[in-house]
Amino acid sequence: VQLVESGGGLVQPGGSLRLSCAASRFTFSFSRYDTRWYRQAPGQERELVAAITSGGGSTNYADSVKGRFTISRDNARNTVYLQMNSLKPEDTAVYYCNCRLNARYDYWGQGTQVTVSS
């Protein structure tokens, strides 16, 4: 099982980034997994940023990112995305992708750093 995040980097406040999370070697079809993006800033607990159901029909966002971030998925490509617009310094964190079918089939990526700074 492999989850590989990409798309992080350094961006100025107000800028945009698009994170990708590519899944491979899952036991079951990727389309069966609910998928989430979390983030963890230094000295803080990991927090849920956005979630999308297996079929993509329902999404949820943390209040701090509503209206700025959009989660989406392409089940044909086994990939989930996080479009991040109007970035703020407080969005600086390591962003992690999580795919979960149940407690047994619950996978995490290695994380990608997002730094928002002028």
PAMARTOR-49241 format. One record per atom (N, C-alpha, C, CB): x, z, y; residue number from 1. Coordinates in Angstrom, 1 decimal, decimal comma. Atoms other than C-alpha are relative to their C-alpha. Glycine has a CB too. Example, Ala and Ser with C-alpha at 12.3 -4.5 7.8 and 13.67 -1.06 7.14 Angstrom:
! PAMARTOR-49241
<u = 0,9 w = 0,0 v = -1,2 nr = 1>
<u = 12,3 w = 7,8 v = -4,5 nr = 1>
<u = 0,9 w = 0,0 v = 1,2 nr = 1>
<u = -1,0 w = 1,2 v = 0,0 nr = 1>
<u = -0,9 w = 0,0 v = -1,1 nr = 2>
<u = 13,7 w = 7,1 v = -1,1 nr = 2>
<u = -0,8 w = 0,8 v = 1,1 nr = 2>
<u = 0,4 w = -1,4 v = 0,5 nr = 2>
//
This chain:
! PAMARTOR-49241
<u = 0,8 w = 0,0 v = -1,2 nr = 1>
<u = 0,0 w = 0,0 v = 0,0 nr = 1>
<u = 0,9 w = 0,0 v = 1,2 nr = 1>
<u = -1,0 w = 1,2 v = 0,0 nr = 1>
<u = -0,8 w = 0,1 v = -1,2 nr = 2>
<u = 1,3 w = -0,9 v = 3,4 nr = 2>
<u = -0,9 w = -0,3 v = 1,2 nr = 2>
<u = 1,1 w = -1,2 v = -0,1 nr = 2>
<u = 0,6 w = 0,2 v = -1,3 nr = 3>
<u = 0,1 w = -0,6 v = 6,9 nr = 3>
<u = 1,1 w = -0,1 v = 1,0 nr = 3>
<u = -1,0 w = 1,2 v = 0,4 nr = 3>
<u = -1,1 w = 0,3 v = -1,0 nr = 4>
<u = 2,3 w = -2,1 v = 9,6 nr = 4>
<u = -0,6 w = -0,2 v = 1,4 nr = 4>
<u = 0,8 w = -1,2 v = -0,4 nr = 4>
<u = 0,5 w = 0,1 v = -1,4 nr = 5>
<u = 1,5 w = -1,5 v = 13,3 nr = 5>
<u = 1,1 w = -0,8 v = 0,8 nr = 5>
<u = -0,2 w = 1,4 v = 0,6 nr = 5>
<u = -0,8 w = 0,7 v = -0,9 nr = 6>
<u = 2,9 w = -3,7 v = 16,0 nr = 6>
<u = -0,7 w = -0,1 v = 1,3 nr = 6>
<u = 0,4 w = -1,4 v = -0,6 nr = 6>
<u = 0,6 w = 0,3 v = -1,3 nr = 7>
<u = 2,4 w = -4,5 v = 19,6 nr = 7>
<u = 0,2 w = 1,1 v = 1,1 nr = 7>
<u = -1,4 w = -0,2 v = -0,1 nr = 7>
<u = -0,3 w = -1,0 v = -1,0 nr = 8>
<u = 3,6 w = -1,3 v = 21,3 nr = 8>
<u = 1,1 w = -0,4 v = 0,9 nr = 8>
<u = 0,3 w = 1,3 v = -0,7 nr = 8>
<u = -1,0 w = 0,3 v = -0,9 nr = 9>
<u = 6,0 w = -1,2 v = 24,1 nr = 9>
<u = -0,1 w = 0,8 v = 1,3 nr = 9>
<u = 0,1 w = -1,5 v = 0,3 nr = 9>
<u = 0,0 w = -0,6 v = -1,3 nr = 10>
<u = 6,6 w = -0,3 v = 27,7 nr = 10>
<u = -0,8 w = -0,9 v = 1,0 nr = 10>
<u = 1,5 w = 0,2 v = 0,6 nr = 10>
<u = 0,8 w = 0,7 v = -0,9 nr = 11>
<u = 4,0 w = -1,3 v = 30,3 nr = 11>
<u = -0,3 w = 0,8 v = 1,2 nr = 11>
<u = -1,4 w = -0,4 v = -0,7 nr = 11>
<u = 0,3 w = -0,7 v = -1,3 nr = 12>
<u = 3,2 w = -0,5 v = 33,9 nr = 12>
<u = -1,4 w = 0,5 v = 0,0 nr = 12>
<u = 0,3 w = -0,9 v = 1,2 nr = 12>
<u = 1,4 w = -0,5 v = -0,1 nr = 13>
<u = 0,1 w = 1,5 v = 34,8 nr = 13>
<u = -0,8 w = -1,2 v = 0,5 nr = 13>
<u = 0,0 w = 1,1 v = 1,1 nr = 13>
<u = 0,9 w = 1,1 v = -0,3 nr = 14>
<u = -2,8 w = -0,8 v = 35,0 nr = 14>
<u = 0,1 w = -1,2 v = -0,9 nr = 14>
<u = 0,1 w = -0,5 v = 1,4 nr = 14>
<u = -0,3 w = 1,2 v = 0,9 nr = 15>
<u = -1,3 w = -3,2 v = 32,4 nr = 15>
<u = -0,8 w = 0,1 v = -1,3 nr = 15>
<u = 1,4 w = 0,0 v = -0,3 nr = 15>
<u = 0,7 w = 0,2 v = 1,2 nr = 16>
<u = -2,5 w = -4,2 v = 29,0 nr = 16>
<u = 0,9 w = -0,1 v = -1,2 nr = 16>
<u = -1,0 w = -1,1 v = 0,0 nr = 16>
<u = -0,7 w = 0,2 v = 1,3 nr = 17>
<u = -1,3 w = -4,1 v = 25,4 nr = 17>
<u = -1,0 w = -0,2 v = -1,1 nr = 17>
<u = 1,0 w = 1,2 v = -0,3 nr = 17>
<u = 0,9 w = 0,1 v = 1,2 nr = 18>
<u = -2,8 w = -5,2 v = 22,1 nr = 18>
<u = 0,8 w = 0,4 v = -1,2 nr = 18>
<u = -0,5 w = -1,5 v = -0,1 nr = 18>
<u = -0,6 w = -0,5 v = 1,3 nr = 19>
<u = -1,9 w = -3,3 v = 19,0 nr = 19>
<u = -0,6 w = -0,7 v = -1,2 nr = 19>
<u = -0,1 w = 1,6 v = -0,1 nr = 19>
<u = 0,5 w = 0,6 v = 1,2 nr = 20>
<u = -2,2 w = -4,8 v = 15,6 nr = 20>
<u = 0,4 w = 0,9 v = -1,2 nr = 20>
<u = 0,5 w = -1,4 v = -0,2 nr = 20>
<u = -0,3 w = -0,8 v = 1,2 nr = 21>
<u = -2,3 w = -3,1 v = 12,2 nr = 21>
<u = -0,3 w = -0,9 v = -1,2 nr = 21>
<u = -0,8 w = 1,4 v = -0,1 nr = 21>
<u = 0,2 w = 0,9 v = 1,1 nr = 22>
<u = -1,8 w = -5,3 v = 9,2 nr = 22>
<u = 0,1 w = 0,7 v = -1,3 nr = 22>
<u = 1,1 w = -1,2 v = 0,0 nr = 22>
<u = 0,1 w = -0,7 v = 1,2 nr = 23>
<u = -2,8 w = -4,0 v = 5,8 nr = 23>
<u = 0,3 w = -1,0 v = -1,2 nr = 23>
<u = -1,4 w = 0,6 v = -0,2 nr = 23>
<u = -0,3 w = 0,8 v = 1,2 nr = 24>
<u = -1,5 w = -5,2 v = 2,4 nr = 24>
<u = 0,1 w = 0,9 v = -1,2 nr = 24>
<u = 1,3 w = -0,7 v = 0,2 nr = 24>
<u = -0,1 w = -0,7 v = 1,3 nr = 25>
<u = -1,5 w = -4,2 v = -1,2 nr = 25>
<u = -1,0 w = 1,2 v = -0,2 nr = 25>
<u = 1,4 w = 0,5 v = -0,2 nr = 25>
<u = 1,1 w = -1,1 v = 0,2 nr = 26>
<u = -4,7 w = -2,1 v = -1,0 nr = 26>
<u = -0,6 w = -0,1 v = -1,4 nr = 26>
<u = -1,1 w = -0,2 v = 1,1 nr = 26>
<u = 0,6 w = 0,0 v = 1,3 nr = 27>
<u = -6,3 w = -1,1 v = -4,2 nr = 27>
<u = -1,3 w = -0,7 v = 0,0 nr = 27>
<u = -0,2 w = 1,5 v = -0,5 nr = 27>
<u = 1,3 w = 0,6 v = -0,2 nr = 28>
<u = -9,7 w = -2,2 v = -3,0 nr = 28>
<u = 0,1 w = -1,0 v = 1,2 nr = 28>
<u = -1,1 w = 1,0 v = 0,2 nr = 28>
<u = 0,0 w = 0,9 v = -1,1 nr = 29>
<u = -10,6 w = -4,9 v = -0,5 nr = 29>
<u = 0,0 w = 0,7 v = 1,3 nr = 29>
<u = -1,3 w = -0,9 v = -0,1 nr = 29>
<u = -0,1 w = -0,6 v = -1,4 nr = 30>
<u = -9,6 w = -4,1 v = 3,1 nr = 30>
<u = -1,3 w = 0,2 v = 0,6 nr = 30>
<u = 0,9 w = -0,8 v = 0,8 nr = 30>
<u = 1,3 w = 0,0 v = -0,6 nr = 31>
<u = -13,1 w = -4,8 v = 4,1 nr = 31>
<u = -0,9 w = 1,2 v = -0,3 nr = 31>
<u = -0,8 w = -1,3 v = -0,3 nr = 31>
<u = 0,7 w = -1,2 v = 0,4 nr = 32>
<u = -14,3 w = -1,7 v = 2,4 nr = 32>
<u = 0,4 w = 1,3 v = 0,7 nr = 32>
<u = 0,1 w = 0,3 v = -1,5 nr = 32>
<u = -0,6 w = -1,2 v = -0,6 nr = 33>
<u = -12,2 w = 0,7 v = 4,5 nr = 33>
<u = -0,4 w = 0,1 v = 1,5 nr = 33>
<u = 1,5 w = -0,1 v = -0,1 nr = 33>
<u = 0,2 w = -0,3 v = -1,4 nr = 34>
<u = -13,3 w = 2,3 v = 7,7 nr = 34>
<u = 1,4 w = 0,2 v = 0,6 nr = 34>
<u = -0,8 w = 1,4 v = 0,2 nr = 34>
<u = -1,3 w = 0,0 v = -0,6 nr = 35>
<u = -10,4 w = 2,1 v = 10,2 nr = 35>
<u = 0,0 w = 0,6 v = 1,3 nr = 35>
<u = 0,5 w = -1,5 v = 0,1 nr = 35>
<u = -0,1 w = -0,7 v = -1,2 nr = 36>
<u = -9,3 w = 4,2 v = 13,0 nr = 36>
<u = 1,4 w = -0,2 v = 0,7 nr = 36>
<u = -0,3 w = 1,5 v = -0,2 nr = 36>
<u = -1,2 w = -0,2 v = -0,8 nr = 37>
<u = -6,6 w = 4,4 v = 15,7 nr = 37>
<u = 0,1 w = 1,4 v = 0,5 nr = 37>
<u = 0,1 w = -1,1 v = 1,1 nr = 37>
<u = -0,3 w = -1,3 v = -0,5 nr = 38>
<u = -5,1 w = 7,7 v = 16,5 nr = 38>
<u = 1,2 w = -0,1 v = 0,9 nr = 38>
<u = 0,2 w = 1,1 v = -1,1 nr = 38>
<u = -1,3 w = 0,0 v = -0,8 nr = 39>
<u = -2,4 w = 8,7 v = 19,0 nr = 39>
<u = 0,5 w = 1,5 v = 0,0 nr = 39>
<u = -0,2 w = -0,6 v = 1,4 nr = 39>
<u = -0,6 w = -1,3 v = -0,1 nr = 40>
<u = 0,0 w = 11,6 v = 19,4 nr = 40>
<u = 1,0 w = 0,0 v = 1,1 nr = 40>
<u = 0,5 w = 0,5 v = -1,4 nr = 40>
<u = -1,0 w = -0,1 v = -1,1 nr = 41>
<u = 1,8 w = 12,5 v = 22,6 nr = 41>
<u = 0,9 w = 1,1 v = -0,3 nr = 41>
<u = -0,7 w = 0,2 v = 1,3 nr = 41>
<u = -0,9 w = -1,1 v = 0,2 nr = 42>
<u = 4,8 w = 14,8 v = 22,6 nr = 42>
<u = -0,6 w = 1,3 v = 0,3 nr = 42>
<u = 1,3 w = -0,2 v = 0,8 nr = 42>
<u = 0,5 w = -1,4 v = -0,2 nr = 43>
<u = 3,8 w = 18,4 v = 22,1 nr = 43>
<u = -1,5 w = 0,1 v = -0,1 nr = 43>
<u = 0,5 w = 0,5 v = 1,3 nr = 43>
<u = 1,5 w = 0,0 v = 0,1 nr = 44>
<u = 0,2 w = 17,5 v = 21,5 nr = 44>
<u = -0,4 w = -0,3 v = -1,4 nr = 44>
<u = -0,7 w = -0,9 v = 1,0 nr = 44>
<u = 0,5 w = 0,3 v = 1,3 nr = 45>
<u = -2,0 w = 17,2 v = 18,5 nr = 45>
<u = -0,4 w = -1,5 v = -0,1 nr = 45>
<u = -1,2 w = 0,9 v = -0,4 nr = 45>
<u = 0,4 w = 1,3 v = 0,2 nr = 46>
<u = -2,9 w = 13,9 v = 17,0 nr = 46>
<u = -1,5 w = -0,1 v = 0,3 nr = 46>
<u = 0,2 w = -0,5 v = -1,4 nr = 46>
<u = 1,4 w = 0,1 v = -0,4 nr = 47>
<u = -6,2 w = 12,7 v = 18,5 nr = 47>
<u = -0,6 w = -1,4 v = -0,4 nr = 47>
<u = -0,2 w = 0,2 v = 1,5 nr = 47>
<u = 0,7 w = 1,3 v = 0,3 nr = 48>
<u = -8,7 w = 10,0 v = 17,5 nr = 48>
<u = -0,3 w = -0,8 v = 1,2 nr = 48>
<u = -1,3 w = 0,3 v = -0,8 nr = 48>
<u = 0,2 w = 0,9 v = -1,2 nr = 49>
<u = -8,8 w = 7,1 v = 19,9 nr = 49>
<u = -1,2 w = -0,9 v = -0,2 nr = 49>
<u = 1,3 w = -0,8 v = 0,3 nr = 49>
<u = 1,0 w = 1,0 v = 0,3 nr = 50>
<u = -11,1 w = 4,6 v = 18,3 nr = 50>
<u = -0,2 w = -0,2 v = -1,5 nr = 50>
<u = 0,3 w = -1,4 v = 0,7 nr = 50>
<u = 0,3 w = 0,2 v = 1,4 nr = 51>
<u = -12,9 w = 3,9 v = 15,1 nr = 51>
<u = -0,9 w = -1,2 v = -0,2 nr = 51>
<u = -0,7 w = 1,3 v = -0,6 nr = 51>
<u = 0,9 w = 1,1 v = 0,3 nr = 52>
<u = -14,6 w = 0,9 v = 13,5 nr = 52>
<u = -0,4 w = 0,1 v = -1,5 nr = 52>
<u = 0,7 w = -1,4 v = 0,3 nr = 52>
<u = 0,5 w = -0,1 v = 1,4 nr = 53>
<u = -16,7 w = 0,8 v = 10,3 nr = 53>
<u = 0,6 w = -1,2 v = -0,8 nr = 53>
<u = -1,5 w = 0,0 v = 0,0 nr = 53>
<u = -0,6 w = 1,0 v = 0,9 nr = 54>
<u = -15,7 w = -1,3 v = 7,3 nr = 54>
<u = -0,4 w = -1,4 v = 0,3 nr = 54>
<u = -0,4 w = 0,3 v = -1,4 nr = 54>
<u = 0,5 w = 1,4 v = -0,3 nr = 55>
<u = -17,9 w = -4,3 v = 8,3 nr = 55>
<u = 0,1 w = -0,4 v = 1,4 nr = 55>
<u = -1,4 w = -0,1 v = -0,4 nr = 55>
<u = -0,2 w = 0,3 v = -1,4 nr = 56>
<u = -17,1 w = -4,0 v = 11,9 nr = 56>
<u = -1,3 w = 0,2 v = 0,9 nr = 56>
<u = 0,5 w = -1,3 v = 0,2 nr = 56>
<u = 1,3 w = 0,0 v = -0,7 nr = 57>
<u = -20,7 w = -3,3 v = 12,9 nr = 57>
<u = -0,2 w = 1,2 v = 0,9 nr = 57>
<u = -1,1 w = 0,0 v = -0,9 nr = 57>
<u = 0,1 w = -1,2 v = -0,9 nr = 58>
<u = -20,1 w = 0,1 v = 14,6 nr = 58>
<u = 1,3 w = 0,4 v = 0,4 nr = 58>
<u = -0,8 w = 1,1 v = -0,8 nr = 58>
<u = -1,3 w = -0,5 v = -0,5 nr = 59>
<u = -17,4 w = 1,4 v = 16,8 nr = 59>
<u = -0,2 w = 1,3 v = 0,8 nr = 59>
<u = 0,6 w = -1,0 v = 1,0 nr = 59>
<u = 0,0 w = -1,3 v = -0,7 nr = 60>
<u = -16,6 w = 4,8 v = 18,4 nr = 60>
<u = 1,3 w = 0,1 v = 0,8 nr = 60>
<u = -0,2 w = 1,1 v = -0,9 nr = 60>
<u = -1,2 w = -0,1 v = -0,8 nr = 61>
<u = -14,2 w = 5,7 v = 21,2 nr = 61>
<u = 0,0 w = 1,5 v = 0,5 nr = 61>
<u = 0,0 w = -1,0 v = 1,2 nr = 61>
<u = -0,2 w = -1,3 v = -0,8 nr = 62>
<u = -12,7 w = 8,9 v = 22,7 nr = 62>
<u = -0,5 w = -0,3 v = 1,4 nr = 62>
<u = 1,4 w = 0,4 v = -0,1 nr = 62>
<u = 0,5 w = 0,1 v = -1,4 nr = 63>
<u = -14,2 w = 9,6 v = 26,1 nr = 63>
<u = 1,1 w = -0,5 v = 0,9 nr = 63>
<u = -0,6 w = 1,3 v = 0,5 nr = 63>
<u = -1,1 w = 0,3 v = -0,9 nr = 64>
<u = -10,8 w = 9,2 v = 27,6 nr = 64>
<u = 0,4 w = -1,5 v = 0,1 nr = 64>
<u = 1,3 w = 0,7 v = -0,4 nr = 64>
<u = -0,4 w = 1,4 v = 0,1 nr = 65>
<u = -10,5 w = 5,5 v = 26,6 nr = 65>
<u = -1,3 w = -0,9 v = 0,1 nr = 65>
<u = 0,7 w = -0,3 v = -1,3 nr = 65>
<u = 1,3 w = 0,8 v = -0,1 nr = 66>
<u = -14,2 w = 4,3 v = 26,8 nr = 66>
<u = 0,1 w = -0,9 v = 1,2 nr = 66>
<u = -1,2 w = 0,9 v = 0,1 nr = 66>
<u = 0,0 w = 0,9 v = -1,0 nr = 67>
<u = -14,5 w = 1,2 v = 28,8 nr = 67>
<u = 1,4 w = -0,7 v = 0,3 nr = 67>
<u = -0,5 w = 0,6 v = 1,3 nr = 67>
<u = -1,4 w = 0,5 v = -0,2 nr = 68>
<u = -10,7 w = 0,5 v = 28,7 nr = 68>
<u = 0,5 w = -0,6 v = -1,3 nr = 68>
<u = 0,9 w = 1,1 v = 0,5 nr = 68>
<u = -0,5 w = 0,5 v = 1,3 nr = 69>
<u = -10,0 w = 0,1 v = 24,9 nr = 69>
<u = -1,1 w = -0,6 v = -0,8 nr = 69>
<u = 0,7 w = 1,3 v = -0,7 nr = 69>
<u = 0,9 w = 0,6 v = 0,9 nr = 70>
<u = -11,6 w = -2,1 v = 22,4 nr = 70>
<u = 0,6 w = -0,1 v = -1,4 nr = 70>
<u = -0,4 w = -1,4 v = 0,5 nr = 70>
<u = -0,4 w = 0,1 v = 1,4 nr = 71>
<u = -11,2 w = -1,8 v = 18,6 nr = 71>
<u = -0,7 w = -1,2 v = -0,7 nr = 71>
<u = -0,2 w = 1,3 v = -0,8 nr = 71>
<u = 0,6 w = 1,1 v = 0,7 nr = 72>
<u = -11,8 w = -4,8 v = 16,4 nr = 72>
<u = 0,7 w = -0,2 v = -1,3 nr = 72>
<u = -0,1 w = -1,3 v = 0,9 nr = 72>
<u = -0,7 w = 0,3 v = 1,2 nr = 73>
<u = -11,0 w = -6,1 v = 13,0 nr = 73>
<u = -0,3 w = -1,4 v = -0,5 nr = 73>
<u = -0,5 w = 1,0 v = -1,1 nr = 73>
<u = 0,1 w = 1,4 v = 0,6 nr = 74>
<u = -10,5 w = -9,4 v = 11,1 nr = 74>
<u = 0,2 w = 0,3 v = -1,5 nr = 74>
<u = 1,0 w = -1,1 v = 0,6 nr = 74>
<u = -0,1 w = -0,3 v = 1,4 nr = 75>
<u = -11,2 w = -8,7 v = 7,5 nr = 75>
<u = 0,6 w = -1,1 v = -0,8 nr = 75>
<u = -1,4 w = 0,4 v = -0,6 nr = 75>
<u = -0,6 w = 1,2 v = 0,7 nr = 76>
<u = -10,1 w = -12,2 v = 6,5 nr = 76>
<u = 1,5 w = 0,1 v = 0,1 nr = 76>
<u = -0,5 w = -1,3 v = 0,6 nr = 76>
<u = -1,5 w = -0,2 v = -0,2 nr = 77>
<u = -6,6 w = -11,3 v = 7,8 nr = 77>
<u = 0,5 w = 1,4 v = -0,3 nr = 77>
<u = 0,3 w = -0,3 v = 1,5 nr = 77>
<u = -0,4 w = -1,3 v = 0,3 nr = 78>
<u = -6,7 w = -7,7 v = 6,7 nr = 78>
<u = 0,7 w = 0,7 v = 1,2 nr = 78>
<u = 0,9 w = 0,1 v = -1,2 nr = 78>
<u = -0,7 w = -0,5 v = -1,3 nr = 79>
<u = -5,9 w = -6,7 v = 10,3 nr = 79>
<u = -1,0 w = 0,7 v = 0,9 nr = 79>
<u = 0,7 w = -1,1 v = 0,7 nr = 79>
<u = 0,8 w = -0,7 v = -1,0 nr = 80>
<u = -7,3 w = -4,2 v = 12,8 nr = 80>
<u = 0,7 w = 0,0 v = 1,3 nr = 80>
<u = -0,4 w = 1,4 v = -0,4 nr = 80>
<u = -0,7 w = 0,1 v = -1,3 nr = 81>
<u = -6,6 w = -4,4 v = 16,5 nr = 81>
<u = -0,5 w = 1,1 v = 1,0 nr = 81>
<u = -0,3 w = -1,4 v = 0,7 nr = 81>
<u = 0,4 w = -0,9 v = -1,0 nr = 82>
<u = -6,7 w = -2,2 v = 19,5 nr = 82>
<u = 0,4 w = -0,6 v = 1,4 nr = 82>
<u = 0,6 w = 1,5 v = -0,1 nr = 82>
<u = -0,3 w = 0,5 v = -1,3 nr = 83>
<u = -6,9 w = -3,9 v = 22,9 nr = 83>
<u = -0,1 w = 1,1 v = 1,0 nr = 83>
<u = -1,0 w = -1,2 v = 0,3 nr = 83>
<u = -0,1 w = -1,1 v = -1,0 nr = 84>
<u = -5,8 w = -1,5 v = 25,6 nr = 84>
<u = 0,2 w = -0,6 v = 1,4 nr = 84>
<u = 1,1 w = 0,9 v = -0,4 nr = 84>
<u = 0,0 w = 0,5 v = -1,3 nr = 85>
<u = -6,6 w = -2,4 v = 29,2 nr = 85>
<u = 0,1 w = 1,2 v = 1,0 nr = 85>
<u = -1,2 w = -0,9 v = 0,3 nr = 85>
<u = 0,0 w = -1,0 v = -1,1 nr = 86>
<u = -6,1 w = -0,5 v = 32,5 nr = 86>
<u = 0,7 w = 1,2 v = -0,5 nr = 86>
<u = -1,4 w = 0,4 v = 0,5 nr = 86>
<u = -0,8 w = -1,1 v = 0,6 nr = 87>
<u = -3,4 w = 1,6 v = 30,9 nr = 87>
<u = 0,4 w = 1,0 v = 1,0 nr = 87>
<u = 1,2 w = -0,5 v = -0,8 nr = 87>
<u = -0,4 w = -1,1 v = -0,9 nr = 88>
<u = -2,6 w = 5,0 v = 32,4 nr = 88>
<u = 1,2 w = 0,7 v = -0,6 nr = 88>
<u = -1,2 w = 1,0 v = 0,2 nr = 88>
<u = -1,1 w = -0,8 v = 0,5 nr = 89>
<u = 0,5 w = 7,2 v = 32,1 nr = 89>
<u = -0,4 w = 1,0 v = -1,1 nr = 89>
<u = 0,7 w = 0,8 v = 1,1 nr = 89>
<u = 0,5 w = -0,9 v = 1,1 nr = 90>
<u = -1,6 w = 9,6 v = 30,0 nr = 90>
<u = -0,3 w = -0,6 v = -1,3 nr = 90>
<u = -1,2 w = 0,8 v = 0,6 nr = 90>
<u = 0,2 w = 0,7 v = 1,3 nr = 91>
<u = -2,1 w = 6,9 v = 27,4 nr = 91>
<u = 1,3 w = -0,1 v = -0,8 nr = 91>
<u = -0,5 w = -1,4 v = 0,2 nr = 91>
<u = -1,3 w = 0,0 v = 0,7 nr = 92>
<u = 1,6 w = 7,3 v = 26,5 nr = 92>
<u = 0,0 w = 0,8 v = -1,2 nr = 92>
<u = 1,1 w = 0,5 v = 1,0 nr = 92>
<u = 0,0 w = -0,8 v = 1,2 nr = 93>
<u = 1,9 w = 8,3 v = 22,9 nr = 93>
<u = 0,5 w = -1,0 v = -1,1 nr = 93>
<u = -1,5 w = 0,5 v = -0,3 nr = 93>
<u = -0,2 w = 0,8 v = 1,2 nr = 94>
<u = 2,7 w = 7,1 v = 19,4 nr = 94>
<u = -1,4 w = -0,3 v = -0,6 nr = 94>
<u = 0,9 w = 0,7 v = -1,1 nr = 94>
<u = 1,3 w = 0,4 v = 0,5 nr = 95>
<u = -0,3 w = 5,1 v = 18,1 nr = 95>
<u = 0,1 w = -0,3 v = -1,5 nr = 95>
<u = -0,6 w = -1,2 v = 0,8 nr = 95>
<u = 0,0 w = 0,1 v = 1,4 nr = 96>
<u = -1,2 w = 5,3 v = 14,4 nr = 96>
<u = -1,3 w = -0,7 v = -0,5 nr = 96>
<u = 0,2 w = 1,3 v = -0,7 nr = 96>
<u = 1,2 w = 0,7 v = 0,7 nr = 97>
<u = -3,5 w = 3,1 v = 12,3 nr = 97>
<u = -0,3 w = 0,8 v = -1,3 nr = 97>
<u = 0,3 w = -1,5 v = -0,3 nr = 97>
<u = 0,5 w = -0,7 v = 1,2 nr = 98>
<u = -5,6 w = 4,8 v = 9,6 nr = 98>
<u = -1,1 w = -0,8 v = -0,7 nr = 98>
<u = -0,4 w = 1,5 v = 0,3 nr = 98>
<u = 1,1 w = 0,7 v = 0,7 nr = 99>
<u = -7,6 w = 3,1 v = 6,9 nr = 99>
<u = -0,4 w = 1,0 v = -1,1 nr = 99>
<u = 0,5 w = -1,3 v = -0,6 nr = 99>
<u = 0,5 w = -1,0 v = 0,9 nr = 100>
<u = -9,8 w = 5,3 v = 4,8 nr = 100>
<u = -1,3 w = -0,5 v = -0,8 nr = 100>
<u = -0,4 w = 1,3 v = 0,7 nr = 100>
<u = 1,2 w = 0,3 v = 0,8 nr = 101>
<u = -12,2 w = 4,6 v = 1,9 nr = 101>
<u = -0,6 w = 1,3 v = -0,4 nr = 101>
<u = 0,4 w = -0,8 v = -1,3 nr = 101>
<u = 0,4 w = -1,3 v = 0,3 nr = 102>
<u = -12,4 w = 8,2 v = 0,8 nr = 102>
<u = 1,2 w = 0,9 v = 0,0 nr = 102>
<u = -0,8 w = 0,1 v = -1,4 nr = 102>
<u = -1,2 w = -0,9 v = -0,1 nr = 103>
<u = -10,1 w = 11,3 v = 0,5 nr = 103>
<u = 1,1 w = -0,5 v = -0,9 nr = 103>
<u = -0,5 w = 1,4 v = -0,5 nr = 103>
<u = -1,1 w = 0,4 v = 0,9 nr = 104>
<u = -8,1 w = 9,6 v = -2,3 nr = 104>
<u = 0,6 w = -1,3 v = 0,6 nr = 104>
<u = -0,6 w = -0,3 v = -1,4 nr = 104>
<u = -0,5 w = 1,3 v = -0,5 nr = 105>
<u = -7,7 w = 6,2 v = -0,6 nr = 105>
<u = -0,1 w = 0,1 v = 1,5 nr = 105>
<u = -0,9 w = -1,2 v = -0,5 nr = 105>
<u = -0,1 w = -0,4 v = -1,5 nr = 106>
<u = -6,6 w = 7,3 v = 2,9 nr = 106>
<u = 1,4 w = -0,3 v = 0,4 nr = 106>
<u = -0,4 w = 1,5 v = 0,2 nr = 106>
<u = -1,3 w = 0,5 v = -0,2 nr = 107>
<u = -3,7 w = 5,4 v = 4,3 nr = 107>
<u = 0,4 w = 0,0 v = 1,5 nr = 107>
<u = 0,2 w = -1,4 v = -0,5 nr = 107>
<u = -0,5 w = 0,0 v = -1,4 nr = 108>
<u = -1,5 w = 5,7 v = 7,5 nr = 108>
<u = 1,1 w = -0,9 v = 0,2 nr = 108>
<u = 0,4 w = 1,4 v = 0,4 nr = 108>
<u = -1,1 w = 0,8 v = -0,3 nr = 109>
<u = 0,8 w = 3,4 v = 9,2 nr = 109>
<u = 1,2 w = 0,9 v = 0,6 nr = 109>
<u = -0,3 w = -1,0 v = 1,1 nr = 109>
<u = -1,2 w = -0,7 v = -0,4 nr = 110>
<u = 4,3 w = 4,4 v = 10,6 nr = 110>
<u = -0,1 w = 0,4 v = 1,5 nr = 110>
<u = 1,2 w = -0,7 v = -0,3 nr = 110>
<u = 0,1 w = -0,3 v = -1,4 nr = 111>
<u = 3,2 w = 4,4 v = 14,2 nr = 111>
<u = 0,7 w = -1,0 v = 0,9 nr = 111>
<u = 0,4 w = 1,4 v = 0,3 nr = 111>
<u = -0,6 w = 0,9 v = -1,0 nr = 112>
<u = 4,0 w = 2,3 v = 17,3 nr = 112>
<u = 0,0 w = 0,7 v = 1,3 nr = 112>
<u = -0,6 w = -1,4 v = 0,0 nr = 112>
<u = -0,1 w = -0,7 v = -1,3 nr = 113>
<u = 5,2 w = 3,7 v = 20,6 nr = 113>
<u = -0,6 w = -0,8 v = 1,1 nr = 113>
<u = 1,5 w = 0,4 v = 0,3 nr = 113>
<u = 0,6 w = 0,5 v = -1,2 nr = 114>
<u = 3,2 w = 3,0 v = 23,7 nr = 114>
<u = 0,5 w = 0,9 v = 1,2 nr = 114>
<u = -1,5 w = -0,2 v = 0,0 nr = 114>
<u = -0,5 w = -0,7 v = -1,1 nr = 115>
<u = 4,8 w = 4,0 v = 27,0 nr = 115>
<u = -0,5 w = -0,7 v = 1,3 nr = 115>
<u = 1,6 w = 0,1 v = 0,1 nr = 115>
<u = 0,5 w = 0,5 v = -1,2 nr = 116>
<u = 3,0 w = 3,6 v = 30,3 nr = 116>
<u = 0,7 w = 0,7 v = 1,2 nr = 116>
<u = -1,6 w = 0,2 v = 0,1 nr = 116>
<u = -0,8 w = -0,6 v = -1,0 nr = 117>
<u = 5,3 w = 4,1 v = 33,2 nr = 117>
<u = 0,4 w = -1,1 v = 1,0 nr = 117>
<u = 1,3 w = 0,6 v = -0,6 nr = 117>
<u = -0,5 w = 1,0 v = -1,0 nr = 118>
<u = 6,4 w = 2,4 v = 36,5 nr = 118>
<u = 1,5 w = 0,2 v = 0,1 nr = 118>
<u = -0,7 w = 0,3 v = 1,3 nr = 118>
//
